[in-house]
Amino acid sequence: MTALDTSGSTIQGWNPEDPDHWDSKIAWKTLWLSTFILIIGFATWYLVSAIAPMLNQIGFNLSKSQLYWLTSISGLACGLFRLLFMFLPPIIGTRKLVTLSSLLFIIPMLGWFFAVQNTSTPFWWFMVLAFLSGVGGGVFSGFMPSTGYFFPKRMSGTALGIQAGIGNFGISFIQLVAPWLMGFTLLGIGFVAPQRTDEGDIFVHNPAIFLVPWALVGAILAWTMLKDVPIKANFRQQIDIFGNKNTWILTIVYLMTFGAFSGFAAQMALLINNIYGANSSFAGTFENLPKGATYAFLGPLIGALVRALWGPLCDKFGGAIWTFIGCLGMTVFTAASALFLNPSDPSEFKWFLTCMLIMFFFTGLANAGTFKQMPMILPARQAGGVIGWTGAIGAFGPFVVGVLLSAMPATAFFWGCVVYFIITTALVWIYYARPNAPFPG
């Protein structure tokens, strides 16, 4: 085998399974830098979920259905972008992939910055911006397989858990800091006028422009510091993953685990507002109703943290058992949450929130376990493709959840999820987690 040579932009002789042909410093540098940019990407993806609940307060007049569509269309776009990005790592390499991705985030950021300042901005343009925001989550299906090339299988749970988990922090980060950033003039650009609400001035455009310089820094660092590994495959070679039945089973699983995580994270603020808050039957009768923007960041924060922390445990005990436990917990607490969707008193909110947050905890377990399974069950190149493919399908979660919530009562949707979760949990047990399972991993 060719001796390890890390002097050029493409590393020669790279093989993570052979200590003599692997450089841990390069692997970890790639992981941390691409994860930093992935955080910005997820924040870009969920920028719409932070802005949408504020639009009617600053002079727009959007219906509940339009707001659900606005927060769901970025999920549709993310899934479509992931179907593209999943093929890019072995075609253009890590360095170009990460650099280009960071620059692409700037387009929707600038679009949102200007659009929310003009109350005559049409709904169709908001939909376009929401669609473009999906690229922030779309790069996930390129980043994860790319990072997988840099680590041995024994460390795959830790590496992919860290990248996916910390990357997911971008969701809770933007939902947490957006309300704070909207509260004051940012970076001295006082010539940009605030929007006005009953509660005073607010700068809804701030979160979008805040992210721009970080994306530029990420692109510069990626271009100057990252390297490629000699793994190449064309489009035709990569589609052989669809002949492996594990691709389809794991797709069903990840649509449950990450689909629920991303879907409920995108719609949580609107759910709270519509069931317990300003748009609920309690409005005008009760005071101090919960505001969705205050609590929306908690679920994705918990799910992302658990996913990041559980990687080493998946490496130690295997991914399948944690996927099963996560799926089982998600099923139970989604059912429990459904019991509080038709409240008779606002005080029931604390029980609804508690059940949903526990459900998010179990999404972290299940997502960490699933991504540990893939490199163990599948060959290296197929594992990267399946990670990208399942990530793409799971990213449709916000779109599926948003569309269904706009078309049916929340109670019917939640119980439908429970049925799907039961079926998926059974598949995990039968194929992966039970004693003598055909594909343990």
Secondary structure per residue as TSV (DSSP state, phi and psi in degrees):
chain	resnum	aa	ss	phi	psi
A	1	M	-	360.0	146.1
A	2	T	-	-58.8	137.2
A	3	A	-	-62.9	149.8
A	4	L	-	-67.1	124.2
A	5	D	B	-132.7	111.2
A	6	T	-	-106.7	15.7
A	7	S	S	-76.8	-30.1
A	8	G	S	-94.0	-177.5
A	9	S	S	-72.5	-23.2
A	10	T	B	-111.9	124.1
A	11	I	-	-75.5	133.0
A	12	Q	B	-101.1	141.7
A	13	G	S	75.3	25.0
A	14	W	-	-78.9	127.8
A	15	N	-	-154.3	99.1
A	16	P	T	-60.5	-23.3
A	17	E	T	-78.1	-9.8
A	18	D	S	-114.4	111.9
A	19	P	G	-55.3	-27.9
A	20	D	G	-77.9	-11.7
A	21	H	G	-123.4	30.7
A	22	W	-	-139.4	139.2
A	23	D	-	-120.2	107.2
A	24	S	H	-64.2	-32.3
A	25	K	H	-63.7	-42.8
A	26	I	H	-65.0	-41.4
A	27	A	H	-61.1	-48.4
A	28	W	H	-70.9	-34.4
A	29	K	H	-62.9	-43.0
A	30	T	H	-61.3	-43.8
A	31	L	H	-61.4	-50.9
A	32	W	H	-69.6	-39.2
A	33	L	H	-70.2	-44.5
A	34	S	H	-67.6	-31.1
A	35	T	H	-68.4	-40.4
A	36	F	H	-56.5	-45.1
A	37	I	H	-71.0	-32.4
A	38	L	H	-66.2	-34.7
A	39	I	H	-58.6	-46.2
A	40	I	H	-61.8	-38.5
A	41	G	H	-62.6	-47.6
A	42	F	H	-65.8	-34.4
A	43	A	H	-64.6	-38.7
A	44	T	H	-64.2	-43.7
A	45	W	H	-58.5	-43.0
A	46	Y	T	-96.9	9.3
A	47	L	H	-56.5	-39.5
A	48	V	H	-64.1	-34.7
A	49	S	H	-69.1	-24.6
A	50	A	H	-84.4	-31.4
A	51	I	H	-86.1	-40.8
A	52	A	G	-53.8	-45.4
A	53	P	G	-63.5	-13.8
A	54	M	G	-96.4	-12.8
A	55	L	G	-61.8	-44.5
A	56	N	G	-69.3	-21.8
A	57	Q	G	-75.9	-17.0
A	58	I	G	-113.1	20.6
A	59	G	T	113.0	-4.5
A	60	F	-	-86.0	165.5
A	61	N	-	-135.7	76.0
A	62	L	-	-105.8	141.4
A	63	S	-	-77.8	167.4
A	64	K	H	-57.8	-42.3
A	65	S	H	-62.7	-42.0
A	66	Q	H	-64.1	-39.3
A	67	L	H	-66.6	-39.5
A	68	Y	H	-62.3	-43.2
A	69	W	H	-64.2	-38.4
A	70	L	H	-62.8	-41.2
A	71	T	H	-82.6	-11.5
A	72	S	H	-97.4	-26.2
A	73	I	H	-65.6	-29.2
A	74	S	H	-67.6	-29.0
A	75	G	H	-68.3	-42.2
A	76	L	H	-59.3	-47.2
A	77	A	H	-62.5	-42.1
A	78	C	H	-58.6	-46.0
A	79	G	H	-60.2	-42.4
A	80	L	H	-66.3	-42.8
A	81	F	H	-63.1	-37.0
A	82	R	H	-66.0	-33.0
A	83	L	H	-63.4	-27.2
A	84	L	H	-81.5	-49.9
A	85	F	H	-66.8	-23.6
A	86	M	T	-63.0	-23.8
A	87	F	T	-92.3	-9.9
A	88	L	S	-78.8	-34.8
A	89	P	H	-53.1	-48.6
A	90	P	H	-81.1	-1.0
A	91	I	H	-99.6	-48.1
A	92	I	H	-109.3	-12.8
A	93	G	-	87.8	162.3
A	94	T	H	-64.3	-44.0
A	95	R	H	-61.1	-50.8
A	96	K	H	-68.9	-38.1
A	97	L	H	-59.9	-50.0
A	98	V	H	-70.4	-40.5
A	99	T	H	-62.8	-50.8
A	100	L	H	-60.1	-41.2
A	101	S	H	-59.7	-46.5
A	102	S	H	-62.0	-36.6
A	103	L	H	-70.4	-34.9
A	104	L	H	-64.1	-30.5
A	105	F	T	-59.7	-28.7
A	106	I	H	-66.7	-28.9
A	107	I	H	-60.9	-56.4
A	108	P	H	-67.4	-29.9
A	109	M	H	-58.6	-49.7
A	110	L	H	-66.0	-35.7
A	111	G	H	-60.7	-47.0
A	112	W	H	-65.5	-38.2
A	113	F	H	-55.8	-44.2
A	114	F	H	-84.0	-35.4
A	115	A	H	-65.3	-41.5
A	116	V	T	-74.9	-11.0
A	117	Q	T	-83.2	-8.1
A	118	N	-	-123.1	109.4
A	119	T	T	-71.0	-4.7
A	120	S	T	-92.0	1.4
A	121	T	-	-57.6	124.8
A	122	P	-	-75.0	157.1
A	123	F	H	-60.5	-37.5
A	124	W	H	-62.5	-32.2
A	125	W	H	-72.5	-36.3
A	126	F	H	-60.5	-38.6
A	127	M	H	-63.9	-40.2
A	128	V	H	-61.7	-45.1
A	129	L	H	-65.2	-39.4
A	130	A	H	-61.8	-39.9
A	131	F	H	-63.9	-46.4
A	132	L	H	-63.5	-31.3
A	133	S	H	-62.2	-24.5
A	134	G	T	-61.5	-20.2
A	135	V	H	-62.3	-27.9
A	136	G	H	-61.0	-37.8
A	137	G	H	-88.1	-22.8
A	138	G	H	-63.6	-31.6
A	139	V	T	-66.9	-16.6
A	140	F	H	-52.4	-41.6
A	141	S	H	-74.7	-6.7
A	142	G	H	-97.8	-40.4
A	143	F	H	-66.2	-44.2
A	144	M	H	-65.6	-50.0
A	145	P	H	-61.0	-38.5
A	146	S	H	-60.7	-46.1
A	147	T	H	-64.4	-35.5
A	148	G	H	-59.4	-27.5
A	149	Y	T	-66.7	-20.9
A	150	F	T	-94.4	-8.2
A	151	F	S	-125.6	146.7
A	152	P	-	-69.9	159.9
A	153	K	G	-58.0	-35.9
A	154	R	G	-63.6	-19.4
A	155	M	G	-111.2	7.6
A	156	S	H	-65.1	-37.9
A	157	G	H	-63.1	-43.9
A	158	T	H	-65.4	-49.5
A	159	A	H	-64.3	-50.0
A	160	L	H	-70.8	-31.2
A	161	G	H	-65.7	-42.4
A	162	I	H	-63.9	-48.8
A	163	Q	H	-64.2	-48.7
A	164	A	H	-68.0	-43.4
A	165	G	H	-66.4	-51.4
A	166	I	H	-69.1	-36.0
A	167	G	H	-59.0	-40.6
A	168	N	H	-61.8	-20.5
A	169	F	H	-59.8	-22.3
A	170	G	H	-57.8	-31.5
A	171	I	H	-65.4	-55.0
A	172	S	H	-69.8	-30.8
A	173	F	H	-60.0	-50.5
A	174	I	H	-69.1	-34.6
A	175	Q	H	-72.2	-27.5
A	176	L	H	-80.4	-47.7
A	177	V	H	-85.5	-21.2
A	178	A	H	-56.9	-49.1
A	179	P	H	-59.9	-35.1
A	180	W	H	-69.0	-45.4
A	181	L	H	-64.1	-29.4
A	182	M	T	-72.0	-7.5
A	183	G	T	-88.8	-6.0
A	184	F	S	-155.1	164.3
A	185	T	-	-65.1	131.1
A	186	L	-	-104.3	132.7
A	187	L	T	57.8	25.1
A	188	G	T	75.0	11.1
A	189	I	-	-87.8	63.0
A	190	G	T	-69.4	-14.8
A	191	F	T	-70.8	-15.7
A	192	V	S	-82.1	114.5
A	193	A	-	-72.9	142.2
A	194	P	-	-75.3	157.4
A	195	Q	E	-84.2	157.4
A	196	R	E	-119.0	136.2
A	197	T	E	-124.5	178.6
A	198	D	T	-63.0	-22.2
A	199	E	T	-98.7	6.2
A	200	G	E	117.8	-171.5
A	201	D	E	-71.0	147.8
A	202	I	E	-148.4	142.3
A	203	F	-	-110.4	80.5
A	204	V	T	-66.5	-22.3
A	205	H	T	-79.2	-13.7
A	206	N	H	-58.6	-47.4
A	207	P	H	-56.4	-35.7
A	208	A	H	-66.1	-48.7
A	209	I	H	-72.4	-25.2
A	210	F	H	-61.1	-33.4
A	211	L	H	-79.8	-21.0
A	212	V	H	-58.0	-52.6
A	213	P	H	-62.1	-31.7
A	214	W	H	-67.4	-36.7
A	215	A	H	-65.9	-39.2
A	216	L	H	-64.4	-43.7
A	217	V	H	-61.0	-43.4
A	218	G	H	-59.5	-42.7
A	219	A	H	-63.5	-42.6
A	220	I	H	-64.3	-45.2
A	221	L	H	-63.7	-41.7
A	222	A	H	-62.7	-43.8
A	223	W	H	-67.5	-34.6
A	224	T	H	-90.2	-20.5
A	225	M	H	-115.5	-22.9
A	226	L	-	-88.8	159.1
A	227	K	-	-131.2	164.7
A	228	D	B	-103.1	156.9
A	229	V	-	-112.7	151.8
A	230	P	S	-79.1	60.2
A	231	I	-	-113.7	115.0
A	232	K	-	-125.5	142.1
A	233	A	-	-160.2	135.5
A	234	N	-	-84.9	179.3
A	235	F	H	-60.2	-45.3
A	236	R	H	-63.3	-38.9
A	237	Q	H	-66.9	-29.7
A	238	Q	H	-79.9	-23.8
A	239	I	G	-79.7	2.5
A	240	D	G	-69.1	-9.4
A	241	I	G	-62.3	-24.5
A	242	F	G	-78.2	-5.1
A	243	G	G	-90.2	-1.6
A	244	N	S	-102.8	121.3
A	245	K	H	-64.6	-23.3
A	246	N	H	-63.7	-28.6
A	247	T	H	-57.3	-44.1
A	248	W	H	-76.4	-37.8
A	249	I	H	-65.8	-45.7
A	250	L	H	-67.8	-26.4
A	251	T	H	-65.9	-43.9
A	252	I	H	-60.4	-41.7
A	253	V	H	-65.7	-46.9
A	254	Y	H	-72.4	-26.8
A	255	L	H	-63.9	-33.0
A	256	M	H	-72.9	-51.6
A	257	T	H	-73.9	-57.3
A	258	F	H	-81.1	-31.5
A	259	G	H	-59.2	-43.4
A	260	A	H	-69.1	-42.8
A	261	F	H	-57.2	-53.3
A	262	S	H	-72.6	-37.1
A	263	G	H	-67.5	-49.0
A	264	F	H	-69.1	-32.4
A	265	A	H	-63.1	-40.4
A	266	A	H	-69.7	-32.5
A	267	Q	H	-103.4	-1.4
A	268	M	H	-60.1	-44.8
A	269	A	H	-61.7	-43.2
A	270	L	H	-68.4	-38.3
A	271	L	H	-58.8	-47.2
A	272	I	H	-63.2	-45.2
A	273	N	H	-62.0	-39.4
A	274	N	H	-79.5	-27.0
A	275	I	H	-99.6	-37.2
A	276	Y	T	-124.3	-13.9
A	277	G	S	-108.1	-141.0
A	278	A	T	-64.2	-24.6
A	279	N	T	-101.9	10.2
A	280	S	S	-92.3	176.8
A	281	S	T	-69.2	-14.0
A	282	F	T	-82.9	-15.8
A	283	A	B	-61.5	133.2
A	284	G	T	89.5	-15.5
A	285	T	T	-107.2	-38.3
A	286	F	B	-115.5	150.2
A	287	E	S	-101.2	165.2
A	288	N	S	55.9	44.8
A	289	L	-	-72.1	150.3
A	290	P	-	-65.2	145.2
A	291	K	-	-105.1	128.2
A	292	G	H	-57.1	-38.9
A	293	A	H	-63.9	-23.3
A	294	T	H	-72.4	-30.0
A	295	Y	H	-112.7	-11.4
A	296	A	T	-61.5	-30.1
A	297	F	T	-75.3	-18.8
A	298	L	H	-65.8	-44.9
A	299	G	H	-60.8	-55.4
A	300	P	H	-63.4	-29.9
A	301	L	H	-63.0	-46.8
A	302	I	H	-64.9	-47.8
A	303	G	H	-61.1	-41.7
A	304	A	H	-67.5	-42.4
A	305	L	H	-62.9	-45.6
A	306	V	H	-63.1	-42.2
A	307	R	H	-60.5	-42.0
A	308	A	H	-67.6	-41.6
A	309	L	H	-75.5	-25.7
A	310	W	T	-84.8	-6.9
A	311	G	H	-55.3	-50.5
A	312	P	H	-60.4	-34.4
A	313	L	H	-69.3	-33.0
A	314	C	H	-67.8	-37.6
A	315	D	H	-64.2	-34.8
A	316	K	H	-79.4	-44.0
A	317	F	H	-107.9	-5.1
A	318	G	-	94.0	153.4
A	319	G	H	-81.2	-31.2
A	320	A	H	-60.4	-42.7
A	321	I	H	-66.0	-35.9
A	322	W	H	-74.5	-33.8
A	323	T	H	-61.3	-43.8
A	324	F	H	-64.1	-47.9
A	325	I	H	-60.7	-42.4
A	326	G	H	-62.2	-45.1
A	327	C	H	-64.0	-40.3
A	328	L	H	-63.3	-45.6
A	329	G	H	-64.6	-39.6
A	330	M	H	-60.2	-42.0
A	331	T	H	-62.3	-48.6
A	332	V	H	-62.7	-45.4
A	333	F	H	-85.8	-17.1
A	334	T	H	-69.5	-40.2
A	335	A	H	-63.1	-42.0
A	336	A	H	-64.0	-39.8
A	337	S	H	-62.5	-35.6
A	338	A	H	-62.5	-23.5
A	339	L	T	-71.3	-12.4
A	340	F	T	-117.6	25.9
A	341	L	S	-91.5	-11.1
A	342	N	S	-125.8	65.7
A	343	P	-	-71.2	149.5
A	344	S	S	-99.1	-9.6
A	345	D	S	-151.7	140.3
A	346	P	G	-59.8	-20.3
A	347	S	G	-65.3	-17.6
A	348	E	G	-70.0	-11.1
A	349	F	H	-57.4	-38.0
A	350	K	H	-62.7	-32.0
A	351	W	H	-76.1	-39.5
A	352	F	H	-61.0	-47.5
A	353	L	H	-62.8	-43.1
A	354	T	H	-60.5	-46.5
A	355	C	H	-63.7	-40.5
A	356	M	H	-66.8	-39.1
A	357	L	H	-67.9	-36.4
A	358	I	H	-66.8	-38.8
A	359	M	H	-58.6	-43.5
A	360	F	H	-62.7	-36.4
A	361	F	H	-55.8	-45.5
A	362	F	H	-72.7	-23.8
A	363	T	H	-63.5	-35.1
A	364	G	H	-61.7	-45.0
A	365	L	H	-59.6	-49.0
A	366	A	H	-66.6	-40.8
A	367	N	H	-67.5	-40.5
A	368	A	H	-63.5	-43.9
A	369	G	H	-64.4	-41.7
A	370	T	H	-63.2	-42.8
A	371	F	H	-76.3	-17.6
A	372	K	H	-74.8	-37.0
A	373	Q	H	-62.0	-41.7
A	374	M	H	-59.3	-49.2
A	375	P	H	-66.8	-22.6
A	376	M	H	-82.0	-35.5
A	377	I	H	-84.5	-34.5
A	378	L	S	-111.4	154.6
A	379	P	-	-59.8	157.8
A	380	A	H	-53.5	-50.1
A	381	R	H	-69.8	-39.5
A	382	Q	H	-66.1	-36.0
A	383	A	H	-59.8	-42.5
A	384	G	H	-62.0	-42.1
A	385	G	H	-65.5	-40.2
A	386	V	H	-70.7	-37.2
A	387	I	H	-59.0	-44.1
A	388	G	H	-66.4	-43.2
A	389	W	H	-66.3	-50.4
A	390	T	H	-64.2	-36.3
A	391	G	H	-61.2	-37.0
A	392	A	H	-66.0	-46.8
A	393	I	H	-67.6	-40.8
A	394	G	H	-61.8	-29.4
A	395	A	T	-71.1	-12.6
A	396	F	T	-73.9	-2.8
A	397	G	H	-51.6	-52.3
A	398	P	H	-59.1	-35.8
A	399	F	H	-68.7	-47.9
A	400	V	H	-61.6	-48.7
A	401	V	H	-62.8	-44.8
A	402	G	H	-64.2	-45.0
A	403	V	H	-65.1	-44.2
A	404	L	H	-67.9	-38.2
A	405	L	H	-67.0	-29.4
A	406	S	H	-78.6	-15.5
A	407	A	H	-106.4	-14.0
A	408	M	S	-147.3	163.0
A	409	P	-	-60.7	146.7
A	410	A	H	-57.9	-35.8
A	411	T	H	-61.5	-45.8
A	412	A	H	-62.6	-39.8
A	413	F	H	-64.7	-46.2
A	414	F	H	-60.7	-44.3
A	415	W	H	-70.1	-30.3
A	416	G	H	-62.7	-40.3
A	417	C	H	-61.0	-41.4
A	418	V	H	-59.3	-43.8
A	419	V	H	-61.2	-47.4
A	420	Y	H	-61.2	-40.8
A	421	F	H	-64.8	-38.7
A	422	I	H	-62.1	-45.5
A	423	I	H	-62.2	-44.1
A	424	T	H	-66.3	-42.1
A	425	T	H	-60.3	-38.5
A	426	A	H	-63.6	-40.9
A	427	L	H	-62.1	-42.1
A	428	V	H	-61.2	-42.8
A	429	W	I	-65.1	-46.0
A	430	I	I	-66.9	-44.1
A	431	Y	I	-93.7	-24.8
A	432	Y	I	-128.9	-38.4
A	433	A	I	-101.2	-23.8
A	434	R	S	-72.8	160.1
A	435	P	T	-57.6	136.6
A	436	N	T	60.8	30.9
A	437	A	-	-63.1	147.1
A	438	P	S	-65.5	-26.7
A	439	F	S	-133.3	68.4
A	440	P	-	-70.2	146.2
A	441	G	-	-168.4	360.0
